[in-house]
Amino acid sequence: MPIRCEIVSQDRLVFSGDVDIVVVPGVEGEMGILPNHAPLLSTLNMGILKVRTKGEEEDFTIAGGVVEVQPDVVTVLADAAENVREIDVLRAEAAKSRAEELLREGPPPDTDTYLKIEAALRRSNLRLEAVRRFKIEPRRLPEEQEERK
């Protein structure tokens, strides 16, 4: 008997489907959620969320958020979420470079700006590490694909 899983980011539904297990990056460590799990509400750390169905696994980067667990449904409300297969490596590398450059220029005038830059750097590093970890072939623009032929 599967459990329904819905992963929602601020701008879209990232995943919806019946799965055998959901593994989330909780603030106290990874949590595995199976069907008929006890109700739970928890905050999430930045990390990798995994869903597994019939031996097939899908991985998602999660940039914090909350998870609500009911016996028949897991709802993840993520600050940002993305399927690892959909990560645009060039965009992630550019975001990382921009954030590093801003931090090299010296401390920004206010704390909020510094925290936003730091969060952008952490998100970029998470995305790039996920691509390396799961050995996903980077997505390329059509003109780059022509050059490789």
N, C-alpha and C positions, 0 to 999 in steps of 0.2 A: 504494500500500500504506500504510494508516494505522498509527499508533502508539497503543497503549492509554494512556489518561491517567486516573489516579485522584488526586483531591484529598481528603485526609482532615484534618479538624480534630480537636480533642481530644474533641468530643462527637458527631461524625457524619460520614458520608460525604457530601461536598459535591458531588462530580462524579465520574462514571465513564463513560467512553465512548471510542470510537475517533476519533482526530482526525488532521488532517494536520500540524499544528505546535503546539507548546506554547512560549510565551514566558514565562520566569520572571524575577522580580526578584532576581538573584543579588547577593551582596555585592560582586562586582567589576563589576557592571553587568548589563544584560539579557542573557539567554541564550536563543537560539532552538534548539529541540530538534526534529529531524526523525526519521522512521523510520530505523532502523539506526544511530542515534547511538552513539558509543563509550560504554562504561560510565563513569558519573560519579557522584560524591557531593559535594554542595555545600550550604552554608548559604544561606538566603534572607533578604533584607531585607524590610522592610515595603514593600508596593507593590502593583502590579496584575499579576496573572497572566492571560494570554490563551490561549485555545484556539481554533483555527480549523479548521473542517471545511467543505469544499466552498464556500468563500467566506463562510460564516457565522461570526461571531466571538462568543464568550462571554467576559465579563470577570469576574474575581473579585478581591476585596481579600484580601490575604495579610498577616498580621501576624507575619512571620518564620516560621522553620521550617527544614526540610531537604528537598532533592529528591534522589531516587535515580533515575538513568537507566540503563536496560538497552536493548539494541537494539530491543526490541519493547514496552517499557512504561516510562512515566514515573510515579513515585509521589511525590506531594508530601505530606509530613507537616507541616501548618501549625499554628502556635500558635493561630491563629484564621483562619478563611476564610469568605467569604460571596460568593455571586453578587451582582453589582452590582444586578441587577434586584430582588433580595430585600431590599435595604437599607431599613430602616425609618428614614426621615429624622427623624421626630419623636424617636425613641429615640436616634438618634445626636446630635441637637442637645441633648437633655437630658443625655446623658452628657458632652458637651463642656462644657456649662454647669456641671455638678457638679464636674468636674475643675478648671476655671478658678477656681471659687469656692474649692475646697480649697487651690489654690496661692496665691490672694489672701490667705487667712487667715494665711499665713506658713509657714515651713518646718515640715514634720511632725517629730515627735520622733526618727524613725529614717530611715535611708537607704532601706530596703526600701519603706516606705510612700510616700516621695517618688517612687521609681522606678515604683511601681505607678500612682500618680496621673499621672505624666508619660506612661507607656505608654498609659493610658486616653485621655488627651488626644490623643496621636498617632494612635491607632486611630480615634477619632471624627473627627479632621480628615481622615484618609485616606478614610473612608467617605463623608463629606460631599463631599470633592473628587471622588471617583469618580462620585457621582451628578451633580454639576455637569458634569464632564468628558464624560460619556457621555450627558448630557441625558436622564436617566431621569425619567419622571414619578414624583414621590414617592408611596409607598404611603400610603393614607389609611384611617383607621378608617371603618367603615360609616356612622356618624352624620355624619362630615365629608363623605362623598360625598353624602348626602341634602341637606346645607346648600348644596352647590355647584350643585344642580339648580335 
